[in-house]
C-alpha cells in the first residue's frame, strides 16, 4: 500500500479527488476544493480518508 505525501492528488469514494494537506498515521486530510465542480457538490472543503480508501493520482 502506497501512502500519499503532502501535495499529492488522491482519488476516493466514487471519483472524488483532493489534494493532501496533512498525512497522519492512519489517514490523510485532503482539500476537495481543487475539483472544478466543487461548488455543485454537497461536500465539506476538507475530509479525512484512511490510507486503505484512496488511490494516488499522477497528474
PDBQT receptor file of N, H, CA, C and O in Angstrom, charges set to zero:
ATOM      1  N   UNK A   1       0.838  -1.181   0.000  1.00  0.00    +0.000 N 
ATOM      2  CA  UNK A   1       0.000   0.000   0.000  1.00  0.00    +0.000 C 
ATOM      3  C   UNK A   1       0.884   1.244   0.000  1.00  0.00    +0.000 C 
ATOM      4  O   UNK A   1       1.732   1.414   0.875  1.00  0.00    +0.000 OA
ATOM      5  N   UNK A   2       0.675   2.113  -0.993  1.00  0.00    +0.000 N 
ATOM      6  H   UNK A   2      -0.014   1.975  -1.704  1.00  0.00    +0.000 HD
ATOM      7  CA  UNK A   2       1.409   3.371  -1.051  1.00  0.00    +0.000 C 
ATOM      8  C   UNK A   2       0.713   4.406  -0.177  1.00  0.00    +0.000 C 
ATOM      9  O   UNK A   2      -0.515   4.491  -0.164  1.00  0.00    +0.000 OA
ATOM     10  N   UNK A   3       1.493   5.183   0.546  1.00  0.00    +0.000 N 
ATOM     11  H   UNK A   3       2.490   5.114   0.535  1.00  0.00    +0.000 HD
ATOM     12  CA  UNK A   3       0.951   6.255   1.386  1.00  0.00    +0.000 C 
ATOM     13  C   UNK A   3       1.235   7.579   0.692  1.00  0.00    +0.000 C 
ATOM     14  O   UNK A   3       2.362   7.848   0.276  1.00  0.00    +0.000 OA
ATOM     15  N   UNK A   4       0.205   8.394   0.574  1.00  0.00    +0.000 N 
ATOM     16  H   UNK A   4      -0.711   8.176   0.911  1.00  0.00    +0.000 HD
ATOM     17  CA  UNK A   4       0.334   9.690  -0.096  1.00  0.00    +0.000 C 
ATOM     18  C   UNK A   4       1.244  10.629   0.696  1.00  0.00    +0.000 C 
ATOM     19  O   UNK A   4       1.417  10.496   1.908  1.00  0.00    +0.000 OA
ATOM     20  N   UNK A   5       1.809  11.573  -0.032  1.00  0.00    +0.000 N 
ATOM     21  H   UNK A   5       1.668  11.681  -1.016  1.00  0.00    +0.000 HD
ATOM     22  CA  UNK A   5       2.668  12.602   0.571  1.00  0.00    +0.000 C 
ATOM     23  C   UNK A   5       1.967  13.957   0.442  1.00  0.00    +0.000 C 
ATOM     24  O   UNK A   5       1.004  14.096  -0.313  1.00  0.00    +0.000 OA
ATOM     25  N   UNK A   6       2.452  14.943   1.176  1.00  0.00    +0.000 N 
ATOM     26  H   UNK A   6       3.234  14.830   1.790  1.00  0.00    +0.000 HD
ATOM     27  CA  UNK A   6       1.901  16.292   1.077  1.00  0.00    +0.000 C 
ATOM     28  C   UNK A   6       1.907  16.752  -0.375  1.00  0.00    +0.000 C 
ATOM     29  O   UNK A   6       2.910  16.617  -1.076  1.00  0.00    +0.000 OA
ATOM     30  N   UNK A   7       0.779  17.297  -0.819  1.00  0.00    +0.000 N 
ATOM     31  H   UNK A   7      -0.036  17.407  -0.249  1.00  0.00    +0.000 HD
ATOM     32  CA  UNK A   7       0.682  17.810  -2.174  1.00  0.00    +0.000 C 
ATOM     33  C   UNK A   7       0.203  16.807  -3.203  1.00  0.00    +0.000 C 
ATOM     34  O   UNK A   7      -0.156  17.198  -4.313  1.00  0.00    +0.000 OA
ATOM     35  N   UNK A   8       0.185  15.521  -2.868  1.00  0.00    +0.000 N 
ATOM     36  H   UNK A   8       0.476  15.203  -1.966  1.00  0.00    +0.000 HD
ATOM     37  CA  UNK A   8      -0.321  14.508  -3.802  1.00  0.00    +0.000 C 
ATOM     38  C   UNK A   8      -1.815  14.698  -4.031  1.00  0.00    +0.000 C 
ATOM     39  O   UNK A   8      -2.528  15.200  -3.163  1.00  0.00    +0.000 OA
ATOM     40  N   UNK A   9      -2.275  14.294  -5.201  1.00  0.00    +0.000 N 
ATOM     41  H   UNK A   9      -1.696  13.886  -5.906  1.00  0.00    +0.000 HD
ATOM     42  CA  UNK A   9      -3.699  14.273  -5.501  1.00  0.00    +0.000 C 
ATOM     43  C   UNK A   9      -4.169  12.829  -5.328  1.00  0.00    +0.000 C 
ATOM     44  O   UNK A   9      -3.580  11.904  -5.888  1.00  0.00    +0.000 OA
ATOM     45  N   UNK A  10      -5.232  12.646  -4.551  1.00  0.00    +0.000 N 
ATOM     46  H   UNK A  10      -5.711  13.397  -4.096  1.00  0.00    +0.000 HD
ATOM     47  CA  UNK A  10      -5.764  11.308  -4.327  1.00  0.00    +0.000 C 
ATOM     48  C   UNK A  10      -7.214  11.243  -4.787  1.00  0.00    +0.000 C 
ATOM     49  O   UNK A  10      -7.934  12.241  -4.775  1.00  0.00    +0.000 OA
ATOM     50  N   UNK A  11      -7.622  10.046  -5.193  1.00  0.00    +0.000 N 
ATOM     51  H   UNK A  11      -7.037   9.236  -5.203  1.00  0.00    +0.000 HD
ATOM     52  CA  UNK A  11      -9.000   9.810  -5.620  1.00  0.00    +0.000 C 
ATOM     53  C   UNK A  11      -9.620   8.797  -4.661  1.00  0.00    +0.000 C 
ATOM     54  O   UNK A  11      -8.975   7.832  -4.250  1.00  0.00    +0.000 OA
ATOM     55  N   UNK A  12     -10.874   9.035  -4.316  1.00  0.00    +0.000 N 
ATOM     56  H   UNK A  12     -11.397   9.818  -4.650  1.00  0.00    +0.000 HD
ATOM     57  CA  UNK A  12     -11.556   8.183  -3.352  1.00  0.00    +0.000 C 
ATOM     58  C   UNK A  12     -13.068   8.269  -3.562  1.00  0.00    +0.000 C 
ATOM     59  O   UNK A  12     -13.551   9.132  -4.296  1.00  0.00    +0.000 OA
ATOM     60  N   UNK A  13     -13.786   7.395  -2.933  1.00  0.00    +0.000 N 
ATOM     61  H   UNK A  13     -13.394   6.694  -2.337  1.00  0.00    +0.000 HD
ATOM     62  CA  UNK A  13     -15.254   7.411  -2.879  1.00  0.00    +0.000 C 
ATOM     63  C   UNK A  13     -15.919   7.878  -4.172  1.00  0.00    +0.000 C 
ATOM     64  O   UNK A  13     -16.391   9.011  -4.266  1.00  0.00    +0.000 OA
ATOM     65  N   UNK A  14     -15.950   7.003  -5.152  1.00  0.00    +0.000 N 
ATOM     66  H   UNK A  14     -15.566   6.083  -5.076  1.00  0.00    +0.000 HD
ATOM     67  CA  UNK A  14     -16.679   7.242  -6.394  1.00  0.00    +0.000 C 
ATOM     68  C   UNK A  14     -16.193   8.462  -7.188  1.00  0.00    +0.000 C 
ATOM     69  O   UNK A  14     -17.008   9.227  -7.704  1.00  0.00    +0.000 OA
ATOM     70  N   UNK A  15     -14.902   8.642  -7.286  1.00  0.00    +0.000 N 
ATOM     71  H   UNK A  15     -14.240   8.021  -6.867  1.00  0.00    +0.000 HD
ATOM     72  CA  UNK A  15     -14.362   9.672  -8.164  1.00  0.00    +0.000 C 
ATOM     73  C   UNK A  15     -14.054  11.014  -7.553  1.00  0.00    +0.000 C 
ATOM     74  O   UNK A  15     -13.614  11.913  -8.270  1.00  0.00    +0.000 OA
ATOM     75  N   UNK A  16     -14.265  11.198  -6.257  1.00  0.00    +0.000 N 
ATOM     76  H   UNK A  16     -14.622  10.467  -5.675  1.00  0.00    +0.000 HD
ATOM     77  CA  UNK A  16     -13.889  12.466  -5.630  1.00  0.00    +0.000 C 
ATOM     78  C   UNK A  16     -12.371  12.554  -5.591  1.00  0.00    +0.000 C 
ATOM     79  O   UNK A  16     -11.684  11.547  -5.418  1.00  0.00    +0.000 OA
ATOM     80  N   UNK A  17     -11.856  13.766  -5.753  1.00  0.00    +0.000 N 
ATOM     81  H   UNK A  17     -12.414  14.584  -5.893  1.00  0.00    +0.000 HD
ATOM     82  CA  UNK A  17     -10.408  13.978  -5.707  1.00  0.00    +0.000 C 
ATOM     83  C   UNK A  17     -10.081  15.118  -4.764  1.00  0.00    +0.000 C 
ATOM     84  O   UNK A  17     -10.862  16.055  -4.601  1.00  0.00    +0.000 OA
ATOM     85  N   UNK A  18      -8.920  15.022  -4.151  1.00  0.00    +0.000 N 
ATOM     86  H   UNK A  18      -8.286  14.261  -4.284  1.00  0.00    +0.000 HD
ATOM     87  CA  UNK A  18      -8.471  16.069  -3.252  1.00  0.00    +0.000 C 
ATOM     88  C   UNK A  18      -6.967  16.118  -3.169  1.00  0.00    +0.000 C 
ATOM     89  O   UNK A  18      -6.277  15.155  -3.504  1.00  0.00    +0.000 OA
ATOM     90  N   UNK A  19      -6.466  17.261  -2.715  1.00  0.00    +0.000 N 
ATOM     91  H   UNK A  19      -7.027  18.043  -2.444  1.00  0.00    +0.000 HD
ATOM     92  CA  UNK A  19      -5.027  17.468  -2.544  1.00  0.00    +0.000 C 
ATOM     93  C   UNK A  19      -4.678  17.217  -1.081  1.00  0.00    +0.000 C 
ATOM     94  O   UNK A  19      -5.311  17.773  -0.183  1.00  0.00    +0.000 OA
ATOM     95  N   UNK A  20      -3.672  16.381  -0.843  1.00  0.00    +0.000 N 
ATOM     96  H   UNK A  20      -3.157  15.929  -1.572  1.00  0.00    +0.000 HD
ATOM     97  CA  UNK A  20      -3.275  16.024   0.520  1.00  0.00    +0.000 C 
ATOM     98  C   UNK A  20      -2.663  17.236   1.219  1.00  0.00    +0.000 C 
ATOM     99  O   UNK A  20      -1.709  17.839   0.728  1.00  0.00    +0.000 OA
ATOM    100  N   UNK A  21      -3.232  17.579   2.375  1.00  0.00    +0.000 N 
ATOM    101  H   UNK A  21      -4.007  17.089   2.774  1.00  0.00    +0.000 HD
ATOM    102  CA  UNK A  21      -2.728  18.700   3.169  1.00  0.00    +0.000 C 
ATOM    103  C   UNK A  21      -1.990  18.245   4.416  1.00  0.00    +0.000 C 
ATOM    104  O   UNK A  21      -1.129  18.958   4.930  1.00  0.00    +0.000 OA
ATOM    105  N   UNK A  22      -2.331  17.046   4.908  1.00  0.00    +0.000 N 
ATOM    106  H   UNK A  22      -3.031  16.466   4.491  1.00  0.00    +0.000 HD
ATOM    107  CA  UNK A  22      -1.666  16.524   6.100  1.00  0.00    +0.000 C 
ATOM    108  C   UNK A  22      -1.693  15.009   6.050  1.00  0.00    +0.000 C 
ATOM    109  O   UNK A  22      -2.694  14.408   5.661  1.00  0.00    +0.000 OA
ATOM    110  N   UNK A  23      -0.592  14.398   6.444  1.00  0.00    +0.000 N 
ATOM    111  H   UNK A  23       0.222  14.886   6.760  1.00  0.00    +0.000 HD
ATOM    112  CA  UNK A  23      -0.500  12.939   6.491  1.00  0.00    +0.000 C 
ATOM    113  C   UNK A  23      -0.442  12.522   7.953  1.00  0.00    +0.000 C 
ATOM    114  O   UNK A  23       0.450  12.940   8.692  1.00  0.00    +0.000 OA
ATOM    115  N   UNK A  24      -1.393  11.699   8.363  1.00  0.00    +0.000 N 
ATOM    116  H   UNK A  24      -2.117  11.360   7.763  1.00  0.00    +0.000 HD
ATOM    117  CA  UNK A  24      -1.433  11.162   9.722  1.00  0.00    +0.000 C 
ATOM    118  C   UNK A  24      -1.001   9.698   9.691  1.00  0.00    +0.000 C 
ATOM    119  O   UNK A  24      -0.721   9.149   8.625  1.00  0.00    +0.000 OA
ATOM    120  N   UNK A  25      -0.951   9.081  10.847  1.00  0.00    +0.000 N 
ATOM    121  H   UNK A  25      -1.178   9.527  11.713  1.00  0.00    +0.000 HD
ATOM    122  CA  UNK A  25      -0.505   7.689  10.927  1.00  0.00    +0.000 C 
ATOM    123  C   UNK A  25      -1.396   6.748  10.114  1.00  0.00    +0.000 C 
ATOM    124  O   UNK A  25      -0.894   5.870   9.412  1.00  0.00    +0.000 OA
ATOM    125  N   UNK A  26      -2.710   6.929  10.205  1.00  0.00    +0.000 N 
ATOM    126  H   UNK A  26      -3.118   7.642  10.775  1.00  0.00    +0.000 HD
ATOM    127  CA  UNK A  26      -3.635   6.017   9.541  1.00  0.00    +0.000 C 
ATOM    128  C   UNK A  26      -4.476   6.667   8.459  1.00  0.00    +0.000 C 
ATOM    129  O   UNK A  26      -5.312   6.000   7.848  1.00  0.00    +0.000 OA
ATOM    130  N   UNK A  27      -4.274   7.962   8.206  1.00  0.00    +0.000 N 
ATOM    131  H   UNK A  27      -3.595   8.503   8.702  1.00  0.00    +0.000 HD
ATOM    132  CA  UNK A  27      -5.149   8.674   7.276  1.00  0.00    +0.000 C 
ATOM    133  C   UNK A  27      -4.458   9.920   6.722  1.00  0.00    +0.000 C 
ATOM    134  O   UNK A  27      -3.363  10.295   7.140  1.00  0.00    +0.000 OA
ATOM    135  N   UNK A  28      -5.146  10.541   5.766  1.00  0.00    +0.000 N 
ATOM    136  H   UNK A  28      -6.036  10.236   5.427  1.00  0.00    +0.000 HD
ATOM    137  CA  UNK A  28      -4.701  11.828   5.235  1.00  0.00    +0.000 C 
ATOM    138  C   UNK A  28      -5.873  12.807   5.306  1.00  0.00    +0.000 C 
ATOM    139  O   UNK A  28      -7.035  12.401   5.283  1.00  0.00    +0.000 OA
ATOM    140  N   UNK A  29      -5.558  14.083   5.391  1.00  0.00    +0.000 N 
ATOM    141  H   UNK A  29      -4.614  14.413   5.410  1.00  0.00    +0.000 HD
ATOM    142  CA  UNK A  29      -6.552  15.140   5.306  1.00  0.00    +0.000 C 
ATOM    143  C   UNK A  29      -6.400  15.767   3.938  1.00  0.00    +0.000 C 
ATOM    144  O   UNK A  29      -5.308  16.191   3.561  1.00  0.00    +0.000 OA
ATOM    145  N   UNK A  30      -7.507  15.829   3.183  1.00  0.00    +0.000 N 
ATOM    146  H   UNK A  30      -8.394  15.484   3.490  1.00  0.00    +0.000 HD
ATOM    147  CA  UNK A  30      -7.445  16.346   1.819  1.00  0.00    +0.000 C 
ATOM    148  C   UNK A  30      -8.364  17.542   1.634  1.00  0.00    +0.000 C 
ATOM    149  O   UNK A  30      -9.394  17.673   2.296  1.00  0.00    +0.000 OA
ATOM    150  N   UNK A  31      -7.960  18.411   0.712  1.00  0.00    +0.000 N 
ATOM    151  H   UNK A  31      -7.123  18.305   0.174  1.00  0.00    +0.000 HD
ATOM    152  CA  UNK A  31      -8.723  19.598   0.333  1.00  0.00    +0.000 C 
ATOM    153  C   UNK A  31      -9.469  19.277  -0.957  1.00  0.00    +0.000 C 
ATOM    154  O   UNK A  31      -8.850  19.016  -1.988  1.00  0.00    +0.000 OA
ATOM    155  N   UNK A  32     -10.790  19.298  -0.899  1.00  0.00    +0.000 N 
ATOM    156  H   UNK A  32     -11.293  19.510  -0.061  1.00  0.00    +0.000 HD
ATOM    157  CA  UNK A  32     -11.610  18.945  -2.055  1.00  0.00    +0.000 C 
ATOM    158  C   UNK A  32     -11.860  20.115  -2.999  1.00  0.00    +0.000 C 
ATOM    159  O   UNK A  32     -12.383  19.909  -4.095  1.00  0.00    +0.000 OA
ATOM    160  N   UNK A  33     -11.505  21.326  -2.611  1.00  0.00    +0.000 N 
ATOM    161  H   UNK A  33     -11.080  21.493  -1.721  1.00  0.00    +0.000 HD
ATOM    162  CA  UNK A  33     -11.817  22.499  -3.423  1.00  0.00    +0.000 C 
ATOM    163  C   UNK A  33     -11.032  22.543  -4.734  1.00  0.00    +0.000 C 
ATOM    164  O   UNK A  33     -11.267  23.426  -5.559  1.00  0.00    +0.000 OA
ATOM    165  N   UNK A  34     -10.105  21.606  -4.940  1.00  0.00    +0.000 N 
ATOM    166  H   UNK A  34      -9.914  20.888  -4.270  1.00  0.00    +0.000 HD
ATOM    167  CA  UNK A  34      -9.357  21.580  -6.205  1.00  0.00    +0.000 C 
ATOM    168  C   UNK A  34     -10.209  21.068  -7.358  1.00  0.00    +0.000 C 
ATOM    169  O   UNK A  34      -9.865  21.270  -8.522  1.00  0.00    +0.000 OA
ATOM    170  N   UNK A  35     -11.329  20.401  -7.039  1.00  0.00    +0.000 N 
ATOM    171  H   UNK A  35     -11.608  20.236  -6.093  1.00  0.00    +0.000 HD
ATOM    172  CA  UNK A  35     -12.188  19.863  -8.103  1.00  0.00    +0.000 C 
ATOM    173  C   UNK A  35     -12.947  21.004  -8.784  1.00  0.00    +0.000 C 
ATOM    174  O   UNK A  35     -13.450  21.909  -8.118  1.00  0.00    +0.000 OA
ATOM    175  N   UNK A  36     -13.023  20.952 -10.102  1.00  0.00    +0.000 N 
ATOM    176  H   UNK A  36     -12.615  20.217 -10.643  1.00  0.00    +0.000 HD
ATOM    177  CA  UNK A  36     -13.693  22.009 -10.870  1.00  0.00    +0.000 C 
ATOM    178  C   UNK A  36     -15.162  22.139 -10.503  1.00  0.00    +0.000 C 
ATOM    179  O   UNK A  36     -15.712  23.241 -10.505  1.00  0.00    +0.000 OA
ATOM    180  N   UNK A  37     -15.799  21.016 -10.190  1.00  0.00    +0.000 N 
ATOM    181  H   UNK A  37     -15.352  20.121 -10.189  1.00  0.00    +0.000 HD
ATOM    182  CA  UNK A  37     -17.229  21.042  -9.879  1.00  0.00    +0.000 C 
ATOM    183  C   UNK A  37     -17.511  21.073  -8.375  1.00  0.00    +0.000 C 
ATOM    184  O   UNK A  37     -18.601  20.690  -7.950  1.00  0.00    +0.000 OA
ATOM    185  N   UNK A  38     -16.562  21.517  -7.574  1.00  0.00    +0.000 N 
ATOM    186  H   UNK A  38     -15.677  21.829  -7.919  1.00  0.00    +0.000 HD
ATOM    187  CA  UNK A  38     -16.724  21.502  -6.118  1.00  0.00    +0.000 C 
ATOM    188  C   UNK A  38     -17.973  22.265  -5.665  1.00  0.00    +0.000 C 
ATOM    189  O   UNK A  38     -18.676  21.806  -4.764  1.00  0.00    +0.000 OA
ATOM    190  N   UNK A  39     -18.254  23.405  -6.265  1.00  0.00    +0.000 N 
ATOM    191  H   UNK A  39     -17.683  23.778  -6.996  1.00  0.00    +0.000 HD
ATOM    192  CA  UNK A  39     -19.400  24.225  -5.854  1.00  0.00    +0.000 C 
ATOM    193  C   UNK A  39     -20.720  23.477  -6.014  1.00  0.00    +0.000 C 
ATOM    194  O   UNK A  39     -21.656  23.728  -5.254  1.00  0.00    +0.000 OA
ATOM    195  N   UNK A  40     -20.821  22.569  -6.977  1.00  0.00    +0.000 N 
ATOM    196  H   UNK A  40     -20.061  22.365  -7.594  1.00  0.00    +0.000 HD
ATOM    197  CA  UNK A  40     -22.060  21.823  -7.208  1.00  0.00    +0.000 C 
ATOM    198  C   UNK A  40     -22.211  20.628  -6.262  1.00  0.00    +0.000 C 
ATOM    199  O   UNK A  40     -23.306  20.085  -6.111  1.00  0.00    +0.000 OA
ATOM    200  N   UNK A  41     -21.115  20.226  -5.631  1.00  0.00    +0.000 N 
ATOM    201  H   UNK A  41     -20.226  20.667  -5.753  1.00  0.00    +0.000 HD
ATOM    202  CA  UNK A  41     -21.153  19.077  -4.730  1.00  0.00    +0.000 C 
ATOM    203  C   UNK A  41     -21.609  19.499  -3.340  1.00  0.00    +0.000 C 
ATOM    204  O   UNK A  41     -21.361  20.625  -2.908  1.00  0.00    +0.000 OA
ATOM    205  N   UNK A  42     -22.258  18.611  -2.666  1.00  0.00    +0.000 N 
ATOM    206  H   UNK A  42     -22.460  17.696  -3.016  1.00  0.00    +0.000 HD
ATOM    207  CA  UNK A  42     -22.657  18.881  -1.286  1.00  0.00    +0.000 C 
ATOM    208  C   UNK A  42     -21.641  18.221  -0.359  1.00  0.00    +0.000 C 
ATOM    209  O   UNK A  42     -21.952  17.261   0.346  1.00  0.00    +0.000 OA
ATOM    210  N   UNK A  43     -20.409  18.760  -0.376  1.00  0.00    +0.000 N 
ATOM    211  H   UNK A  43     -20.156  19.540  -0.949  1.00  0.00    +0.000 HD
ATOM    212  CA  UNK A  43     -19.308  18.187   0.386  1.00  0.00    +0.000 C 
ATOM    213  C   UNK A  43     -18.610  19.286   1.179  1.00  0.00    +0.000 C 
ATOM    214  O   UNK A  43     -18.616  20.446   0.768  1.00  0.00    +0.000 OA
ATOM    215  N   UNK A  44     -18.010  18.928   2.314  1.00  0.00    +0.000 N 
ATOM    216  H   UNK A  44     -18.006  17.986   2.648  1.00  0.00    +0.000 HD
ATOM    217  CA  UNK A  44     -17.193  19.910   3.043  1.00  0.00    +0.000 C 
ATOM    218  C   UNK A  44     -15.912  20.201   2.255  1.00  0.00    +0.000 C 
ATOM    219  O   UNK A  44     -15.551  19.450   1.348  1.00  0.00    +0.000 OA
ATOM    220  N   UNK A  45     -15.231  21.293   2.606  1.00  0.00    +0.000 N 
ATOM    221  H   UNK A  45     -15.524  21.903   3.342  1.00  0.00    +0.000 HD
ATOM    222  CA  UNK A  45     -13.997  21.653   1.900  1.00  0.00    +0.000 C 
ATOM    223  C   UNK A  45     -12.886  20.639   2.137  1.00  0.00    +0.000 C 
ATOM    224  O   UNK A  45     -12.086  20.375   1.240  1.00  0.00    +0.000 OA
ATOM    225  N   UNK A  46     -12.832  20.071   3.335  1.00  0.00    +0.000 N 
ATOM    226  H   UNK A  46     -13.483  20.286   4.063  1.00  0.00    +0.000 HD
ATOM    227  CA  UNK A  46     -11.777  19.120   3.679  1.00  0.00    +0.000 C 
ATOM    228  C   UNK A  46     -12.400  17.870   4.276  1.00  0.00    +0.000 C 
ATOM    229  O   UNK A  46     -13.484  17.909   4.857  1.00  0.00    +0.000 OA
ATOM    230  N   UNK A  47     -11.683  16.755   4.117  1.00  0.00    +0.000 N 
ATOM    231  H   UNK A  47     -10.802  16.724   3.645  1.00  0.00    +0.000 HD
ATOM    232  CA  UNK A  47     -12.154  15.492   4.696  1.00  0.00    +0.000 C 
ATOM    233  C   UNK A  47     -10.961  14.614   5.049  1.00  0.00    +0.000 C 
ATOM    234  O   UNK A  47      -9.845  14.833   4.578  1.00  0.00    +0.000 OA
ATOM    235  N   UNK A  48     -11.220  13.621   5.883  1.00  0.00    +0.000 N 
ATOM    236  H   UNK A  48     -12.127  13.442   6.265  1.00  0.00    +0.000 HD
ATOM    237  CA  UNK A  48     -10.197  12.671   6.318  1.00  0.00    +0.000 C 
ATOM    238  C   UNK A  48     -10.459  11.337   5.626  1.00  0.00    +0.000 C 
ATOM    239  O   UNK A  48     -11.596  10.868   5.575  1.00  0.00    +0.000 OA
ATOM    240  N   UNK A  49      -9.401  10.732   5.095  1.00  0.00    +0.000 N 
ATOM    241  H   UNK A  49      -8.478  11.114   5.136  1.00  0.00    +0.000 HD
ATOM    242  CA  UNK A  49      -9.531   9.460   4.386  1.00  0.00    +0.000 C 
ATOM    243  C   UNK A  49      -8.474   8.486   4.892  1.00  0.00    +0.000 C 
ATOM    244  O   UNK A  49      -7.295   8.825   4.984  1.00  0.00    +0.000 OA
ATOM    245  N   UNK A  50      -8.905   7.288   5.215  1.00  0.00    +0.000 N 
ATOM    246  H   UNK A  50      -9.864   7.012   5.140  1.00  0.00    +0.000 HD
ATOM    247  CA  UNK A  50      -7.999   6.231   5.639  1.00  0.00    +0.000 C 
ATOM    248  C   UNK A  50      -7.078   5.863   4.481  1.00  0.00    +0.000 C 
ATOM    249  O   UNK A  50      -7.485   5.917   3.321  1.00  0.00    +0.000 OA
ATOM    250  N   UNK A  51      -5.839   5.488   4.795  1.00  0.00    +0.000 N 
ATOM    251  H   UNK A  51      -5.509   5.444   5.738  1.00  0.00    +0.000 HD
ATOM    252  CA  UNK A  51      -4.865   5.124   3.758  1.00  0.00    +0.000 C 
ATOM    253  C   UNK A  51      -5.362   3.985   2.866  1.00  0.00    +0.000 C 
ATOM    254  O   UNK A  51      -4.962   3.897   1.705  1.00  0.00    +0.000 OA
ATOM    255  N   UNK A  52      -6.216   3.123   3.384  1.00  0.00    +0.000 N 
ATOM    256  H   UNK A  52      -6.541   3.194   4.327  1.00  0.00    +0.000 HD
ATOM    257  CA  UNK A  52      -6.724   1.991   2.608  1.00  0.00    +0.000 C 
ATOM    258  C   UNK A  52      -7.802   2.401   1.618  1.00  0.00    +0.000 C 
ATOM    259  O   UNK A  52      -8.172   1.602   0.758  1.00  0.00    +0.000 OA
ATOM    260  N   UNK A  53      -8.318   3.623   1.713  1.00  0.00    +0.000 N 
ATOM    261  H   UNK A  53      -8.017   4.272   2.412  1.00  0.00    +0.000 HD
ATOM    262  CA  UNK A  53      -9.508   4.020   0.955  1.00  0.00    +0.000 C 
ATOM    263  C   UNK A  53      -9.249   4.985  -0.196  1.00  0.00    +0.000 C 
ATOM    264  O   UNK A  53     -10.203   5.467  -0.806  1.00  0.00    +0.000 OA
ATOM    265  N   UNK A  54      -7.991   5.282  -0.512  1.00  0.00    +0.000 N 
ATOM    266  H   UNK A  54      -7.216   4.890  -0.016  1.00  0.00    +0.000 HD
ATOM    267  CA  UNK A  54      -7.723   6.199  -1.621  1.00  0.00    +0.000 C 
ATOM    268  C   UNK A  54      -6.699   5.623  -2.580  1.00  0.00    +0.000 C 
ATOM    269  O   UNK A  54      -6.004   4.652  -2.279  1.00  0.00    +0.000 OA
ATOM    270  N   UNK A  55      -6.626   6.257  -3.753  1.00  0.00    +0.000 N 
ATOM    271  H   UNK A  55      -7.190   7.046  -3.998  1.00  0.00    +0.000 HD
ATOM    272  CA  UNK A  55      -5.647   5.894  -4.769  1.00  0.00    +0.000 C 
ATOM    273  C   UNK A  55      -4.910   7.170  -5.144  1.00  0.00    +0.000 C 
ATOM    274  O   UNK A  55      -5.540   8.201  -5.383  1.00  0.00    +0.000 OA
ATOM    275  N   UNK A  56      -3.590   7.115  -5.198  1.00  0.00    +0.000 N 
ATOM    276  H   UNK A  56      -3.079   6.278  -5.004  1.00  0.00    +0.000 HD
ATOM    277  CA  UNK A  56      -2.784   8.281  -5.585  1.00  0.00    +0.000 C 
ATOM    278  C   UNK A  56      -2.900   8.473  -7.096  1.00  0.00    +0.000 C 
ATOM    279  O   UNK A  56      -2.733   7.526  -7.865  1.00  0.00    +0.000 OA
ATOM    280  N   UNK A  57      -3.187   9.708  -7.514  1.00  0.00    +0.000 N 
ATOM    281  H   UNK A  57      -3.323  10.477  -6.889  1.00  0.00    +0.000 HD
ATOM    282  CA  UNK A  57      -3.364  10.042  -8.922  1.00  0.00    +0.000 C 
ATOM    283  C   UNK A  57      -2.121  10.811  -9.387  1.00  0.00    +0.000 C 
ATOM    284  O   UNK A  57      -1.679  11.743  -8.715  1.00  0.00    +0.000 OA
ATOM    285  N   UNK A  58      -1.571  10.427 -10.515  1.00  0.00    +0.000 N 
ATOM    286  H   UNK A  58      -1.930   9.670 -11.061  1.00  0.00    +0.000 HD
ATOM    287  CA  UNK A  58      -0.441  11.158 -11.098  1.00  0.00    +0.000 C 
ATOM    288  C   UNK A  58      -0.964  12.102 -12.160  1.00  0.00    +0.000 C 
ATOM    289  O   UNK A  58      -1.373  11.660 -13.234  1.00  0.00    +0.000 OA
ATOM    290  N   UNK A  59      -0.957  13.387 -11.878  1.00  0.00    +0.000 N 
ATOM    291  H   UNK A  59      -0.625  13.746 -11.006  1.00  0.00    +0.000 HD
ATOM    292  CA  UNK A  59      -1.441  14.393 -12.842  1.00  0.00    +0.000 C 
ATOM    293  C   UNK A  59      -0.299  15.288 -13.278  1.00  0.00    +0.000 C 
ATOM    294  O   UNK A  59      -0.500  16.195 -14.085  1.00  0.00    +0.000 OA
TER     295      UNK A  59
